[in-house]
């Protein structure tokens, strides 16, 4: 290996667009840092900042009484019956995510000369340096505060909290406050949403060393200082916030940058450093700024940096909640798709690496989202399906879990597979650590109750039928969006029932019997696994979603080892799938499935589409479409999962090494990957050989698979390292 991979990125100029701002966050607060020495803007975000209002239909449609008639029509061959299963409301987006304000530092004159802006993934610090000024920013995972420190001789700065960000609603009621303190100043910005009793308040405590501080509406003016320490928080609330109490809490924190950073590093650095990837990249390419490295899509240095950036951004966006469509960040109020959590692909792809990449912080954030919404999920099951148990929505703002975002073209209220997909990472986490979380066990029990009530219709062979059924976000070529026996729904129902049986032995026989009564998948006339197992429903191939291959990834219902014939049909389905509108999530979803099917060529192709499609901003945060169109975290957060799946896969009983290594990755080292049978893996490979060190925490026997041969049994003993020498090519 040629030196140490780069755990950060840098640019030789400030961010001219908010999309290029470097990012830091702790899963609650986020900050987008422009690093402009003349007009330094730190845009503050928080997971709770969603705009209220937007209509009265914030509940699931009460359709359960009409469900039997819909089922009758669909089973009788009425291919458009699902279009009438609605309460007539128009499509209503979930409440949109938005930024709070910009913490703004302006100084007189115009700086020119040497400059460097960088973000250190190991610490979460964003630094901007000129010969006479250094600014450092991080968001503390220990103290939940945005920390900025500026130092330099004779600092003269105007300091203010500025709400004037793109798309800010004209009716936002804004009030500013500023007063001097013995150490500097305290600033507030209070914003009340139009037509609402909800508001948010930002507070910044400034500790100024040297010079003078005076009030200058709407903020303060600092003259001749040696350094400035800024501590910032934002709260969303109803009524009035006690700003004095907020400032008192900030004053109780350590009042030096280094002390605050040390407390943060104990949590952030530990989590970030658990897994590393070294591809032996050229040191000269490793030294390039991110924007230039992005112009070299074939470079191993680019994959190293994007892997590191993806883990950093995923960790930084996960805490109170998991990452939104934009992670934890946005610089404007008109955030695409409301900046929501979209659970029919996007959130699930972003968090796909959590268990293997040793980020339980991400899994816990997803668990918080799920468990905070279970009451709403119960409402969805009752209102739409007349059932007990839970049904997850396809879109949520993080507050409401009600299924109210649907339309004729996107009948998302018909989708029943969401809860299984959202719970899958929690199950993976339990397998990795070797203990069952009671919260996960109870959620699985409720999901099983839903299927017990919902799965009542049968076909002519006595098999259970999933009706209505929906395959996000596609439709049969000869039918409408609401259909019968979507492959995803079948896989999810089967997996949910069998997993609930594993967690609840007292109900296992009944749940396994129900799962066994579900029909198998169908192979269509093209030899491909059909998206709908119901006879007569034809596939629509050119689509960004790959919902029908849910049984391949993230499940292990279909594998090359256990179900080779079904795996071959899945390979054919993947080969026939188009990219539709080139969404980043579609390409990387394709890569994850290809990795499970041991197809390195398809993994390579899918990665090339993203690396060569201009999907990444200079911040190394990604876009939804090529040419950096629509700020979106899917590619950034999913790419680490793709690389791990291509190199190491595991189930509770199997270890697969190098199943789909892209040919361009001729050598490398992947350290710290966690397996679902309770072991840590360090893997190193070259053109000629590979070596893996397995560090088990549990005694077990697993099936070992490599590209060079048949399965072998691997007996592992807790606490005893096991070294595997392979010649896989």
N, C-alpha and C positions, 0 to 999 in steps of 0.2 A: 504494500500500500504506500502511496506517495503522500506522506504527511497526514495531518488531521483535517477532516472535512470542515467546511465552514459552517458555523452555527450562528448565522446572522446574514444580513445583507446590507448593502450601502449604496448611496447615490452621491454624485458630485454636485448636486444642486437641490434646492428646496422643492417640495411638491407644488406644482402649479395647479393641479386638480386635486380635489379632495380624495378621489379614488386612488391617487398615488401616495397619499399620506401613510406613513408607517403606523402600525397598529400595536396597541398594548391593551391588556384587559385582564380582569380577574374572574370573569364569569358573572359578575354583577354590573360593575362599571366598565365602560370601554372608553378609549381615547384614540382619536385620529390626529397624528402629529405632523404638521406641515414642515416644521423646522426652518421657517423663513426668518432670518435674523432681523429683518426690518419690520415684519408684520407677522409675528409668530402666532399661529392659530392652533389651539388644541381643542378639537371638537369633542364634546362630552356626550356620551350615550349611557343608557342604562336599560337592562332587559325589561323593566316594568313600564317603559315609556311607550305606551300605545294610546292612540287618540280615541277618546270615547265618542259615543254618538253613532250616527249613521243609520238610524231606522229603528223600527220596533220589533222586527222579526229576529230576535236573538235567541231563538229556541228551536229545537228540532220540529219538523212538521208532524202533526198528529195524523198519521196515516195507517195505523195498525188495523183499523176496522176494514180498510180497503185492501189489505194485503192478500187475503184468500182469493179475491176476484182477480187481482193481478197475477197471482201464481197460476190460476186456472187458465188465463189467457195466454201466458207465456208457454205453459206446457202444451197448450193446444196448437201452438205454432204461430201465434200473433207476435210477429217480430218487432212491432213498434209499441207494444202495450206499455212498456216502461215509461214512455214519454208522457203519459197521462197520470203517472203516480207522483203527484205533487199537490201542494196546497195553493198553487197559483202565484206564489211570490216571485218577484224577479231575482236574478242572481245578486247576492249580497256578499261582498268581500268581508273578511274578518277585519277587526280594527287594526289600522296601520301603525307600524313601528316608526318612530321618528327620533331625531337627535334632540338634545336639550338646548345647547348653546355652544358658542365658541369662547373658550378662555383666551383672551386676546392681549398680546403684548406688542405694543408699537413703540419704535424708537425713532428719534429724529434723524434725518439724513438717509443716505442709501449706502448699505454695505457693498463693497466689491472686493474681490480677492479670493484667497483660498477658502474652500468650504468642503465639509464632509457631513453627510447625514447617514446615520446607521441605526440598525436595531440589532440588539444582542438577544438571540433566542434563549440563551441559557439564563438570562437575568430578567428579560422582559423590558429592558431599558431601551428607549429611543433617545439618541444623542445627536445634537447638531452642533458643529464646531466651526468657529471662525478664529482668526488669530487673536481677537480681543473678546471673545464671548463663547461660553459653553452652556448649552441647555440640555438637561437630562429629564426624562419623563418616564414614570412607570406607574402601573396600577397595582396597589398592594393586595396580594392574596391573603395576607395576615390581618390587615387593618381596614380593608375595604375603603380605600381612599386613593384618589389620583394625586400623585406627588410630582411636582416639577421644581427643579432647582436651576437657577440661572446664576452664573458667576462671571465676573470680568471687571476690569478696572473702570471706575466711574460710570456704572450703569445708569442710564437715563431711559425710563420706560413709562409708557402709559398703560395702565392695567384696567381691563373692563371685562364684564361678562356680556357677550353680544348674542342676542337671540336671532339676529337677522340672517338666517340660513335659507338656502333655496327652498321655495315652496311653503314657507311659514304661513299659516292661515292669517288673513288680515284681521280676523276678530280675536286673535290671541291677546288676552289682557295681560300686559307685562308691566311689572313694577321693579325698579332698581333700588338698592340700598347700599350705602357705603358709610363706614365710620372708621376713625383712626383708633388704633390700639397702641399700647406701650411698645410693642415690637414692630408695628407696621400698620396693617389695615385689615378690615373684614368686609367682604362684599357679598351681597345677595342678589339673586334674580328670581322673581316669582312670576310664574306664567299660569294663567287660568284659561282652560280650554273654552272655546266659544260655546255658549248654551249648555254649560255643564257645571256641576259643583266640584269637579275634579281639577287639580292643578299639580304643578311640580315646582319645586324650589331648589335652586342651586346655591351653594354657599362655598366661598373661597376665603381661607385664612392666609394672609400674607405676612411672613416674618422677614423683615428687611434688615440687613446688616450694613451699617454705615449709611451716609447720605441723609436725605430728608424725604419724608412722605407727606403728601398733601392731598386733600380731596379735589377731584376734578371730574364732575359729573359726566357719565354715569358711574365712574370708578375712581381711580386714584392716579396720582402722578408721583413717580419715584425719581429722585435726582441724586446722582453721584454715589450710588450704592456699590458695595463690594459684592453682595450676593442677595438673592431673593429666593425664599422657599415658599411654595404655594401648595396648600392642601385643599382639595376640592371634593365635594360630594354633591349628589343630586337625589332628591326624594320626590316620589309621586305620592299624592295624598288627597284627601278631601278636607274641606274646612281650611283652617290656618295651621301652618307648621311653626313650631317654636324655634325660630332661628337662633335665639340665644342659647338654647340647649344644644343645637347643632354645633355652634361655635365652641361651646364648652367641651363637647366631645372631641373636637379637633384639637383643642389646646391640651387635652389630656394625653394625646399621642406623643411619642418622642418627637422632639423638635429639630432633629438633624436628619439630613438626607440619608447618610450612611446607616444610622440606626434603624430608620424605617426600611431601608433596602435589605439589611441583614435579616429582619423578621420575615420579609417577603420571600427571600431566597430559600429559606428553610423549607418552604412549601413549593414554590415554583420550580427552582432548579432541580430539586429532587424528582419531581414528576417529569419534567421535560427530559432529563438525562437518562431515564430508564432504558430507552431503546435508541440505538444509533445505527446509521447506515453509512458505509464507506465503500465507494465504487472505484477507488483508485484513480480518481480524476487528476488531470493535469493541474499542478499547483498554479500555473499562470491563469488558467481558466477559473480556478477557485477564487482567485484574487479579484476577478472582474466585478464591477457593479452589477446589480441584478438586472437593470434594464438592458445592459449589453449582453449579459449571459443569456437572456431570453431570446436573443437573436441567433443562438446556437442550439437549436432543438436536438441535435444529435449528441450533445455534450453530456458525459456522465456527471460533470460538475453541476449541470442544471438539475438533473434528477436528484442528486444529493441535496442541493439547496431547497428544492421544492418539497422533498420529503421532510426536511428539517422544518421548513416554514409551515408546512401543513400540520405537523404535530404541534408546533408553537401556537399557531392561530386556533386550532381546535381546542387546545388546553385553555387558551386565553379567553375563548368565547363560552366556556362551560363552567357553570357554578350554580347560580340560582336557577338557571334553565340551561338546556343544551343549545347549540347554535341555531340561529334563525337562518332564513335564506341568505341573509347578509352577514352571518356570524353574529357579532355583537355590535356591528358598526354600520353607520350610514351618515352621509354628510348632507342629506336633504330630506325634506318631509314627504316628498312624493316617491317613496320607496317602492320599487317594482314588486308586484304581487303582495303588497302590504307588508313586506318584510316578515312574512308569517313563518310559522312552522308548517311545512307541507309534508305530510306523513305518508303519501302514497309513493314516495321514492326519495325525495331530497334529504330530509332529516335522517332517514335510515342509511343513506349512502354516506352522509357526512360523518356519522358516528360509527361507521363500519369497522374501524380499526381499534375501537376502544379496548376490547379485551386483549387482543393479540399485541397491541402496541403499549400495553401496560399503562392505560389511562383510566383507572377506576373513577377518577374525578368526572370524566365525561359520562360514564355509566350512571353515576349517582345523580348527575344533573338531569339525565333523561328519566331516571326514576322519580325525581321530584316533579317533573312535568306530568308524568303519568298519574302518580298518586294524588296530586292536587286536583285532578280532573275526574276522578272516578265517579263522583256523583253525577256529573254531566254525562259521562259515558253510559251510566245506567239509564238516564233519561232518554238517550238516543235509542237504546235497545227497546225500551218500553214504548216510546212514541211512534217509532217507525215500524217496528217488528212485533210489538206486543209480547216481548220476551223479557225474561229475567236476564241478569248478567250485564255485559258491557259491550258497547260498539264504539270504536274510536272515530273521531272525525278525520277527514282528509286535510283540513286546514284548521289551524288554531292560532290565536294571537298570543297564547301563553296564559291567558286568564280563563276564557271560556273554552270548555271542551265540548260544547254543543255542536251538533252537525246541522249547520244552517247555510253553508256555502254549497249551493248546488244549482243546476240548471238542466235544461233539456240536453245540451251537448255534454255536460259534465254532471251526470246524476250521482254525485259523490255520496249522497245519503243512502244509496243502495249498496255501498261498498262495506263488506263485513270483515275483510282480512286485516284491517289496520291495527287492531289491538295485538294480534299475533306478531306482526312485524315489529311493532314498537317494544313488545316484551322480549323479543328474541335476544337483544344485547344483554338484558338483565339475566336471562337464563345462561347465556355464554359466560357472563361474569361469575355466576354461581358455580358453574362447572370449573372455571379457571381457579377459583379460590377453594373449591371443595366443600362448600357449605351452602345451604338453601336459605335465601332471605325470606322471612315470613311474609313480607309485603308482596314479593313476587309470587309466592305460593297462593296467597289469597286472590291476587289479580287473575292468576291462571284458573283458579276455581270458579271465579265469576265468568270468565270467558267460556269455560266448559258449560256452565249453566246456560249461557246464551245459545250455544249450539244444541244443547239438549232440547231447548224450546223451539228453536228455529228449524232444525232439520227434521221436518215431519213429512215432507212429500217424497214419493218414491217413483221410480221409472217402471217400465214394464218388466224389468228383471228383478224388481224388488230392491234396487239400489237407492240410497238416499240421493236427493237432488238439491243442489244449492240454487234456490230460485226465490227472488230475483238474484242475479249475479252480475258483477261489474268487473271489468279488467281495466284498471287505470292505464292510461286515459284514452283507451282505444275502443273500437267498435267492430263487430263482424262486417266483412265486406258486403254481406247481403242482409244486414239487420241493423238494429238500432243499438243504442248504448246499453240499455238494460237487457240482459240476456239470461242464459241458463248455464250453469256449470263452467264458469271461467276457471281455467287451470289454476290461477293464483288462489281463488277462493277454495278450491278443493284441497290444495296443498296446505293452505293456512288452517282450514278446519281440521284436517288430519293431524297436523303438527300440534295444534292447540290441544286437541283431545288427548293425544299420546303424551304430551309434555305434562299436562295437568294430571294424568294418570301416574306419571313418575313422581310428582310432588305429593299426590294424595292416594296412597295405596288402598285406603278404605273404599275409594270410588273407582279404582283402576279397572276392574272387570267391566263395569258398565260403560266407562268412557272408551276403553279399547274396542269393545263390541260396536259402539257407535262409529268409531273411526274405521273399523273394518267394513262397515256397510257403505262407506263412500265409494264411488266408482273410480276406476283407474283413469289415468290420462288417456288421451286419444292421439293416435298418429294419423296425420292427414294424408291426402293423396300425393303430396310432395315428399313424403317420408319424414316430415317434421312434427315435433310435438305441437299439437294444435292449441291455440290460445283459448278455445272453448271446446270442452269435451262432449258437448251436446251435438248429436248428428245433425247435419244440415247447416251449421254455422261455419262460414268460410273465413279464413284468416285475412287480416289486413297487415301486410308485412312492413310497409314503410312507416315506422313509428318510432319515436324517441324512447318510449317506455318499453321495458322487457318484462312486464308483469308475469307473463305466462311461464317464465323460467325461474320463478320464485323457489321452486323445488330444488333447483341446482344451487342457487345462491339467493339468500343467505342460508337456506336449509340444506340438509344433506339427504333429502328424500331421493334424489337422483345423483348417482356418482358413477364414475367409470369403473369402480371396483365392485360395487354391490349390485348395480342395475345397468350393466353395459348396454343393453338394447335401448333402454330409455335414454341413456347418456348419448347414444348415437342419434336418436331422434332430437334431442336437445341441441346437439351440434348442428344438425341440419336446420333447425329453427333459428339458431344464432346466425348461421351463414345467410339465411334468407332475409334477415332483419335489416331494414334500411336505417339510415340515421335521421330521416325526416328533416328537421330544421337545425341539425348540428348542435343541439344542446350539449353542454359539457357533461351533464349528468348522464345522458344517454351513452356517450362514448365510454365513460368510466364504468357505468353499470355493465356495458358490454364486456369490458376488460375483466371485471370481477367474475362474471359467469364463465368467460373463456379460461380464466385461471383454474376454476374448479373443474373444467373439462379437459385440463392438461393441454391447452392449445396456445403455445408461446407465440405463434405467428399472429393470432388474433389479438393477444395482449399487446404485442408490439405495434400492430396497426392502430389499435384504439388509442394507445398512448401517443403515437405519432400525430394523430388527429388533434389531440389536445395540445401537445408541445409545439406543434407547427402551426396551430390555428390562431395564434395571437390571443390566447385566452387570459393571459396574466398581466396585471398592472405592475408598475415598478415596485409597488408595495408587496408584491407576490401574493396578494389577494387576487381572486380570479373573477371572471365574467361568465355569464350564462351562455352567451353566444360568441362566435369568433369575432375577432377585431375589437375585443374589449367592450362588447356591447352588453350592457346591463350588469352592474356590480352584483356579484353572487358568489357564495362561498363553496358551492358544490365541488368544483374541481380542486380548489385548494385543500379542502378537508378530506376529500375522498382519495386523492392520489396516494398517500401513504398506505392506505388499505390495499390498493391495487398492487403495489410493490411487495408488500408483505405476503399477500395471497399468492403471488407468482413465485415466491421463494420458500415459504413455510405455510403449511395448513395443518390444522388439527381438529379432531373431534375427541370426545371422551375416551375413545378406544383406538384412535389412529393418529399417526404422524406421517405427513407427506412432505418430503424435502425436494425442493427445486422442481415443482410440478410444471411450471410454465415460465421458466426464466427467459426473458427476452434476449435474443442473440447479442444485442449490443452490450449487454451487461456481462462482459467476458470475465471479469473478476470482481470480487467484492467481499464485504464483511457486514453481516447483520447481527447485532448483539442485543440480547435482552428480550426477545420475543417470548410471550407467555403462551402456553398451550392449555387446552381445555381438559387435559388429563393431569394438570398440576405440575408442570415442569417449565423451566426457563431454557431457551435455546440460544446458543451462539453458533452462527453458521458462517463459514468462510469458504469461498470457492474460487477456482481459477479455470483456465482453459482445459486443464487436464484432470483435476481432481477436486474433491470437496471434503470438508471436515466439519462435523457438528459436535458440539459439546452439549449434552442434555443434563440439566440439573433438576432432578425430580424432588418435589416436596411430598409426594405420596408414592407409596409402593403400588405398582400396577403392571399389567401386561398390555402392550399396545401393538397394533399392526403397523409395521414400518413399510412405507412405499417410497421408492426412488425411481427416476426415469430409466434406470439401467436394469431393473429386474422385477421379479414377482415379490409379493409381500413376505416379510419376515416377521417373526414374533420378537418383540423387544421387551425383556423383563427389566423393569426399573425398580430400584430400591430407594426409598426416601433418604435424602442426604448423601447419596453416593453418585458422583458424576459418572456419566456414561459417554464415552468418546466413540463416534462413528466416523470411520474413514471410508469415503465413497469414491467411485470412479463413474460418475453419472452420465458421461457423454457416450 
